[in-house]
Amino acid sequence: MRKVISVIAMLLGAVALVVGIGQKTFWAPPETVTATMPQLSGEAPLTLIESSVNDPKLDPVELVIKSKGEFTASLGRDYDVEAWIGDAAHVSVTGIDTTNHKMIAEYAKGEAEVPNPAGDDIFFDSQTAEQTMTYRWTAPDSGDWSLLLAAGGKDAAPVDISVTYANDDAMPFALPLIIAGALLLVFGLALLAMRPGKAKTGSNTQHSVAAVAVVALAISGVSLPMAPSDGDSAKASESAQKSEEAKSEEAKSDEAKGSESAASSEEEAASFPVITEEQLKRVLADAQKQIAKADEKNDSKALEQRSAGAFKYLRNKRYDMLKEEFKVDKPMALTTQVIRSAAVPNATEAKFPRVISVVTAKNNDADTLPQALTLVQANARENFKVVFAGQMLPNSTFPGIAVGDPSTKQLSADAEGLQMTPKKALEALGKVLTDPKAKDKGKFAESDFIKAVHAAQKDESKEANEANVKYKRSVTEGDTKVVSTPDGGAIVTGKLNNKALFVRTEDAEPLKSTDKLTEQLLGSSSSNGDVESTYAEPVMFYLPADGSKDKIQLISASQVLLDVKEVD
């Protein structure tokens, strides 16, 4: 009987081993499988591959994208990509069904044509391919990123997308069968090797079989629990109770930690900058290039590529004067090779239009006079455009801010929490420039620009041949842009309009031009009537936080003569 049992055990063990090993080798499923796209109801100019496709369990995710012709794949933060898509028709690829090996996708109706998204500022990167692209998903930074496919914006975007990943359809009984087969073989061999003894009692046989089983289990690495004593039973019960209590406390602690972690994750997600440093460098380099091209030919149309607001307006005015051969200098060239500081708001409050302020220079030389710039992105499909650019004033400072500082936010012209709202600060600056004795003069730090304006206005009054000179400044609505600084203050960019009215008295001598440009704009070297000169004064200044003892400090400012004319 013993031999029969041992033979049966060894046969069963051998079969179990063959089946178990077979499931791991020649019966094993393919190592990788490919998920393909389902049939969709329509075509769209865009295909959105959401961040959920980048499943960490399938890492690394490798997409194979096929198209009839040329197409682009643009990577951006998920909320930015969704903002770019807007109301356009698109196919959304939201995940991978690893059970059925299918991509999860749906079609959304909308606009049939869109601009070509390739290379837009809002995207971190755009890659172009002809017919086939193998894209390995690599997020450039933390947070969720999405991929936007397009074939120029007019043709249908690619929807032939597949993902290859490791096959999880493993044989679930392979390992148990291998272990069981090994145990049965050991048991059969041990039973066969045992010497038969006298069967005095039935207990000897039972003890022998039990001993062999214990030996077999021990050889296979399986341990058996010892039978507890009566005293141990009570202790075990107490231990189990304490263990359950400990687990309950641990679960509560884990839940609290989970909540804290979730809150921390939300804060982290909210702290992403609206543009990465790499994107910012690319934007500034292209702005310098495009504006230089426009300056070369005084081309107003070319200027539209990278300029808007006050900067565009003043640049066009200068182009017009140069075309008419007025005595004016060429506009200041942008130098954006080195970023000295950058106030880039995080995405929480940075609704469109988005604003960033930066300080740049052509090199890192401490003696190089840096430039202060403000750029605005009107909407997701627009690129950033320069709305302010000027050299920093002597002895002025710009807060040292790194790209991605989570405390940097975009503010409105009526923002609270500052010494005064940005709008009122601009109005106060206008009053201080107009009147050296203005009540708000003590709120502003000493500035060479303010001193130069006061001196020029004093000289104009002296040279006005007994005419009365009146200055009137106002803030240009819509040109005020504000970005907060880590210390609670803000960088404010705006433009003041300054009209200087020269009113002649009855017996006064004719008004005479004091420079060539004034004469050219007036069309004469003198005037027997009243004269109005119009200036633009683009400014950037630091506005301290409410309660701060610091003063408002001009960072960059200039005065540009736009027009001189006789008035009734």
BELTA-V329024 format. One line per field, one symbol per residue. burial: + if it has 9 or more other C-alpha atoms within 8 Angstrom, else -. A space follows every 10 residues. Layout:
burial = ???
This chain:
burial = ----++++++ ++++++++++ ++++---+-- --+++++--- --++++++++ +-+++--+-- +++++++--+ ++++++++-+ +---+--+++ +++++++--- +++++-+--- -+++--++-+ ++++-+--++ +++---+--- ----++++++ ++++++++++ +++++-+--- ---+--++++ ++++++++++ ++-------- ---++---+- -++--+++-+ ---------- --+------- ---------- ---------- ---------+ ++++-+--++ +-+++-++-+ +++++--+++ -+++++++++ +++-++++++ ++---+---- ---+++++++ +++++++-++ --++++++++ ++-----+-+ ++++++++++ -+++++++++ +++--+---- +-++++++++ +-+-+-++++ +++-++++++ ++++-----+ +--++---++ --++-----+ +--++++++- +-++++--++ ++++++-+++ ++++++++++ ++++---+-+ +-+---++++ ++---++-++ ++++++++++ ++++++---- ++++++++-- -+++++--
